[in-house]
Amino acid sequence: FSDTITVYVSALGVKENYKNTVSSTLYPNPNNGEFNIEIVKAAKDQQAEISILDVTGKLIYNKTVTGITINLKPDLANGIYMVKIKLQDGTTDVHRLVISK
């Protein structure tokens, strides 16, 4: 008698297309709910859509911003979130965000 268990592992937050990624930094992380996103090599006037999703994938926050360094202070509870940055040209980046107040 033998039991077989098959485990499938998937990665959370995998970039949608590796060739179309934004070079960005999210800091500090973890943080108390206020953080910065720095978009490297972005034009000063280029718009970026910032989306924050909870661990279930539900959209919690969405904002269109302009600039290279963006300061955000969304009203988020303690937890782990995914932050997606999408520029006008379609390039994207995803960061894991930890809120600990």
C-alpha positions in Angstrom: 0.0 0.0 0.0 1.4 3.4 -1.0 0.2 7.0 -0.8 1.3 9.4 -3.3 1.2 13.2 -2.7 1.8 15.6 -5.5 2.7 19.2 -4.6 2.4 22.0 -7.1 4.2 25.2 -6.3 3.5 28.6 -7.9 5.2 31.9 -7.4 3.3 34.9 -6.3 4.1 38.2 -8.0 5.9 36.9 -11.0 6.4 39.6 -13.6 4.0 39.4 -16.5 6.6 39.9 -19.1 10.3 40.0 -18.3 11.2 42.1 -21.3 8.7 44.8 -20.4 9.6 45.6 -16.8 10.1 49.0 -15.1 13.2 49.4 -13.0 11.8 50.6 -9.6 12.5 50.6 -5.9 10.1 50.6 -3.0 11.4 51.8 0.3 11.4 51.6 3.3 10.1 48.0 3.4 8.7 47.0 5.9 7.1 50.3 6.8 4.4 52.0 8.9 2.1 52.7 6.0 4.1 55.5 4.4 6.6 54.6 1.6 8.3 55.8 -1.5 8.5 54.4 -5.0 11.4 55.5 -7.1 11.1 54.8 -10.8 14.5 54.5 -12.4 15.0 56.0 -15.9 11.4 57.3 -16.1 10.7 60.7 -17.6 9.7 63.3 -15.1 6.3 63.8 -16.7 5.6 60.1 -17.4 2.4 58.8 -15.7 2.5 55.6 -13.7 -0.5 53.6 -12.4 0.2 52.3 -8.8 -2.0 49.4 -7.8 -1.9 47.7 -4.4 -3.4 44.2 -4.0 -3.9 42.1 -0.9 -2.7 38.5 -0.7 -5.9 37.2 -2.3 -5.4 39.5 -5.4 -8.2 41.9 -4.5 -7.4 45.5 -5.6 -7.1 47.6 -2.4 -5.7 50.9 -3.8 -5.2 52.4 -7.2 -3.8 55.8 -8.2 -2.2 57.4 -11.3 0.8 59.5 -10.4 3.5 61.5 -12.2 7.2 61.7 -11.2 10.3 59.8 -10.6 10.0 59.6 -6.8 6.5 59.0 -5.5 5.5 59.3 -1.8 2.4 57.2 -0.8 0.5 56.9 2.4 -2.5 54.8 1.6 -4.7 53.7 4.5 -3.7 50.1 4.8 -3.9 47.7 7.7 -0.9 45.7 8.9 -0.2 42.9 6.4 1.5 41.9 3.2 0.5 43.4 -0.1 1.7 43.4 -3.8 2.4 46.8 -5.4 2.2 46.9 -9.2 3.7 49.8 -11.1 2.6 50.2 -14.7 3.9 53.0 -16.9 2.1 54.5 -19.9 4.3 52.5 -22.3 3.0 49.3 -20.8 6.1 48.4 -18.8 5.4 47.0 -15.3 7.1 46.0 -12.0 5.8 44.3 -8.9 7.0 44.6 -5.3 6.0 42.9 -2.1 5.1 45.4 0.6 4.9 44.8 4.3 3.0 47.2 6.5 3.7 47.0 10.3 2.4 49.9 12.3 
